[in-house]
């Protein structure tokens, strides 16, 4: 799957774990299933049909575990993965089912899709959630087969980030948007590639998230300059819009950090409304979407002003929501609705 044999995948997932994990050679697991195995030593994880797929034991229990998985003896206690139900994955902001199945029962393309879907964020913007999944799965498969590392995708995205900024600056808005959208697509692919190939790294995570935080305000500054070059008569309102977008971005990020510090979870998980609002909140992809529509209808400067207006609305909504959360926290302990 994604260029890895099941045994290679499990070795990467286990890392330096001291326990012995006895596994069917055709079995596939996601990270949460592996964590469950390690936390429940001596209990086998079985598929939906009750067939044992893997069990973590100490070295003295390896023989018994092998016999059980081979079907020679009743062996150890087992739990069907279907009996474990949904669980909350904080990093991906979603509820998910553990994956544990035999490749003899699930075709390879479906198995890859299951792994990919389980690596996708649940609460994100409308483009990432609805437009990118299908092409990102194709790109992730291709990158895995070509042995392109996730950090290679991240670096390519960084190059496109700089290119898009320069094109925005010189006023080539159409080419800049192409570069920017390609960068955002790669920004989706690199993380998914790292998860499905079990190659996440600290440096890759820092590069990816660091770039995500820093580049949007630089893009909007470059975009304001470019729009002023091609429409000098609107320069004053363009720059006013730019400063409003930048201010809203800083305040919005500050609210998000403050919410997490005060309540221990992301503000977009506070209630269903907040998760739905995350789809359209004025962040990079939504601003790019508004600008793309504006370019198509021949009004990029007006679209930039619309971005500023929506940024202001988004920030006001975030301020209201954190205020409401603070009032609610006086009477009860807040929990994310999706946990």
C-alpha positions in Angstrom: 0.0 0.0 0.0 1.4 3.4 -1.1 4.7 1.6 -2.1 5.0 -0.3 1.2 4.5 -4.0 2.0 2.4 -4.6 5.1 5.4 -5.8 7.1 7.4 -2.6 6.2 4.5 -0.5 7.2 4.2 -2.2 10.6 7.9 -1.9 11.3 7.7 1.8 10.7 4.6 2.1 12.9 6.2 0.2 15.7 9.5 2.0 15.7 11.7 1.0 18.8 8.8 -0.5 20.8 10.2 -3.2 23.1 7.2 -5.5 22.8 7.0 -8.3 20.2 4.0 -7.9 17.9 2.9 -11.0 16.1 1.0 -10.1 12.9 -0.7 -11.8 10.0 1.5 -11.1 6.9 -1.5 -9.8 4.9 -2.9 -7.5 7.7 -3.0 -3.7 7.5 -3.5 -1.3 10.4 -3.7 2.5 10.9 -1.7 4.2 13.6 -4.5 4.1 16.1 -4.9 0.4 15.8 -1.2 -0.1 16.4 -1.4 2.1 19.5 -4.4 0.1 20.8 -2.4 -3.1 20.3 0.6 -1.8 22.3 -1.7 -0.5 25.1 -3.5 -3.9 25.3 -0.7 -6.4 25.6 -1.9 -10.0 25.3 -5.2 -9.1 23.6 -5.4 -9.8 19.9 -7.1 -7.3 17.5 -9.5 -9.2 15.2 -11.2 -8.2 12.0 -14.9 -7.8 11.5 -15.2 -11.6 11.0 -13.5 -12.4 14.3 -10.2 -13.5 12.7 -7.2 -12.5 14.8 -4.9 -10.1 12.9 -2.2 -9.1 15.5 -1.3 -9.2 19.1 1.4 -7.6 21.2 3.2 -9.9 23.7 6.5 -10.2 25.5 9.1 -12.5 24.1 7.8 -15.5 26.1 4.4 -15.3 24.5 5.5 -15.3 20.9 4.9 -19.0 20.2 1.4 -19.0 21.7 0.5 -15.8 19.7 1.8 -17.4 16.4 -0.3 -20.5 17.0 -3.4 -18.4 17.6 -3.0 -16.3 14.5 -2.3 -19.5 12.5 -5.6 -20.9 13.8 -4.0 -23.9 15.5 -5.2 -23.1 19.0 -7.9 -20.9 20.7 -5.0 -18.9 22.2 -5.4 -15.4 23.6 -8.3 -13.2 24.2 -9.3 -11.2 21.1 -11.4 -8.1 20.4 -13.0 -7.3 17.0 -12.0 -3.9 15.7 -15.7 -3.2 14.9 -16.5 -3.5 18.7 -14.1 -0.6 19.5 -16.3 2.0 17.8 -15.4 5.5 16.9 -12.6 7.5 18.7 -11.5 11.1 18.6 -8.3 11.9 16.8 -7.2 15.3 18.2 -4.5 16.0 15.7 -6.9 15.5 12.8 -9.9 17.2 14.5 -12.3 14.3 13.6 -13.9 11.1 14.9 -12.7 8.0 13.2 -12.8 4.2 13.2 -9.7 2.2 13.7 -8.5 0.3 10.6 -7.5 -3.3 11.0 -8.2 -5.7 8.1 -6.7 -8.3 5.8 -5.7 -7.4 2.3 -7.3 -10.7 1.3 -10.6 -9.2 2.1 -10.1 -5.6 1.0 -8.9 -4.7 -2.6 -5.7 -2.7 -2.7 -7.3 0.5 -4.1 -10.0 0.5 -1.4 -7.4 -0.2 1.3 -5.4 2.8 0.1 -8.5 5.0 0.1 -9.3 3.9 3.7 -5.8 4.7 4.9 -5.9 8.1 3.0 -9.3 9.0 4.4 -8.2 8.3 7.9 -5.3 10.7 7.5 -7.5 13.6 6.4 -8.5 16.4 8.7 -12.2 16.6 9.6 -12.5 20.3 10.4 -10.9 22.5 7.7 -11.7 24.9 4.9 -14.2 24.1 2.1 -11.5 23.8 -0.6 -9.4 21.3 1.4 -12.4 19.4 2.6 -14.3 19.0 -0.7 -12.1 20.0 -3.7 -8.7 18.4 -2.8 -9.4 14.9 -1.5 -9.9 13.1 -4.9 -6.9 14.6 -6.7 -4.8 14.5 -3.5 -5.3 10.7 -3.3 -4.1 10.4 -6.9 -1.0 12.6 -6.2 -0.3 10.8 -3.0 -0.3 7.4 -4.7 1.9 8.7 -7.5 4.4 10.3 -5.0 4.6 7.1 -3.0 5.2 4.9 -6.0 7.9 7.3 -7.2 9.4 7.3 -3.7 9.2 11.1 -3.4 9.6 12.0 0.3 7.0 14.2 2.0 9.7 16.8 2.6 10.3 16.9 -1.1 6.7 17.9 -1.6 7.0 20.5 1.1 10.1 22.0 -0.4 8.3 22.2 -3.8 5.5 24.0 -2.1 7.9 26.5 -0.6 9.3 27.2 -4.0 5.8 27.8 -5.3 5.1 30.0 -2.3 8.0 32.3 -3.3 7.0 32.2 -6.9 3.4 33.1 -6.2 4.5 36.0 -4.0 6.7 37.4 -6.7 3.9 37.1 -9.3 1.4 38.8 -7.0 4.0 41.6 -6.5 4.5 42.3 -10.2 0.8 42.2 -10.9 0.5 38.9 -12.8 -2.5 37.9 -10.8 -3.7 35.0 -12.9 -0.3 33.2 -12.9 0.1 34.0 -9.2 -3.2 32.3 -8.4 -2.2 29.2 -10.4 1.1 29.0 -8.4 -0.8 29.7 -5.1 -3.5 27.1 -5.7 -0.8 24.5 -6.7 1.0 25.3 -3.5 -2.1 24.8 -1.4 -2.7 21.5 -3.1 0.8 20.3 -2.4 0.3 21.5 1.2 -2.5 18.9 1.4 -0.5 16.2 -0.3 2.7 16.4 1.8 0.9 15.7 5.1 -1.2 12.9 3.8 1.9 11.3 2.1 3.8 11.5 5.4 0.9 9.8 7.3 0.2 7.0 4.8 3.8 6.1 4.3 4.6 6.5 8.0 7.4 9.0 7.3 6.4 12.0 9.4 9.4 13.9 10.7 9.9 16.8 13.1 11.7 19.0 10.5 8.9 18.3 8.0 6.3 19.3 10.5 8.1 22.5 11.4 8.6 23.4 7.7 5.0 22.7 6.8 3.4 24.5 9.7 5.9 27.3 9.8 5.3 28.1 6.1 1.6 28.0 6.6 1.7 30.6 9.3 4.2 33.0 7.7 3.4 33.1 4.0 -0.3 34.4 3.9 0.4 37.9 5.2 3.4 38.2 2.8 1.2 37.1 -0.1 -1.4 39.8 0.7 1.2 42.5 0.9 2.6 41.4 -2.5 -1.0 41.2 -3.8 -1.8 44.7 -2.7 1.3 46.0 -4.5 0.5 44.1 -7.6 -3.1 45.3 -7.7 -1.9 48.9 -7.1 0.4 48.5 -10.1 -2.4 47.3 -12.5 -5.1 49.7 -11.0 -3.3 52.7 -9.6 -6.5 54.7 -9.3 -7.7 52.2 -6.6 -4.4 52.1 -4.8 -5.7 53.8 -1.6 -8.6 51.5 -1.1 -6.4 48.5 -2.0 -3.9 49.3 0.7 -6.6 50.0 3.2 -8.0 46.6 2.4 -4.6 45.0 2.8 -4.0 46.4 6.3 -7.5 45.3 7.3 -6.8 41.7 6.0 -3.4 41.6 7.8 -4.9 43.0 11.1 -7.7 40.5 10.9 -5.3 37.6 10.3 -3.2 38.5 13.3 -6.2 39.0 15.6 -7.8 35.8 14.3 -4.6 33.7 15.0 -4.3 35.3 18.4 -7.9 34.4 19.2 -7.3 30.8 18.1 -4.2 30.5 20.3 -5.9 32.2 23.2 -8.9 29.8 23.0 -6.6 26.8 23.1 -4.7 28.2 26.1 -7.9 29.0 28.0 -9.9 25.9 27.2 -7.5 23.2 26.0 -8.8 22.7 22.5 -9.1 24.5 19.2 -11.9 27.1 19.0 -13.3 25.6 15.8 -14.2 22.5 17.8 -16.2 24.4 20.4 -19.6 23.7 18.7 -21.0 22.5 15.4 -21.4 26.2 14.3 -17.7 26.8 14.8 -16.7 23.7 12.8 -19.1 24.8 10.0 -17.7 28.3 10.1 -14.2 27.0 9.7 -15.2 26.0 6.2 -15.4 29.6 5.1 -13.4 31.6 7.7 -11.2 34.2 6.1 -8.0 32.2 5.8 -5.6 31.6 2.9 -7.8 29.3 0.8 -11.0 31.4 1.2 -9.2 34.6 0.2 -7.7 32.8 -2.8 -11.2 31.6 -3.7 -12.6 35.1 -3.5 -9.7 36.5 -5.6 -10.1 33.8 -8.2 -13.8 34.6 -8.6 -12.9 38.3 -8.8 -10.4 37.7 -11.5 -12.8 35.6 -13.6 -15.4 38.4 -13.5 -12.7 41.0 -14.2 -12.8 42.8 -10.8 -9.7 41.7 -8.8 -9.4 45.0 -6.9 -13.1 44.7 -5.8 -12.5 41.1 -4.8 -9.6 42.2 -2.6 -11.9 44.7 -0.9 -14.4 41.8 -0.5 -11.6 39.7 1.1 -11.0 42.5 3.6 -14.7 42.8 4.4 -15.0 39.1 5.0 -11.8 39.1 7.1 -13.4 41.7 9.4 -16.7 39.6 9.6 -14.7 36.5 10.4 -12.7 38.2 13.2 -15.9 39.6 14.7 -17.4 36.1 14.7 -14.3 34.7 16.4 -14.3 37.4 19.0 -18.0 36.8 19.8 -17.5 33.1 20.1 -14.5 33.3 22.4 -16.5 35.7 24.5 -19.4 33.3 24.7 -17.1 30.5 25.5 -15.6 32.5 28.4 -19.1 33.2 29.8 -20.1 29.5 29.5 -16.9 28.4 31.2 -18.0 30.2 34.4 -20.7 27.5 34.9 -19.2 24.3 33.3 -16.0 22.8 31.9 -16.0 23.3 28.2 -15.4 20.2 25.9 -15.2 20.1 22.1 -18.4 18.9 20.6 -16.7 16.4 18.3 -14.6 14.6 21.0 
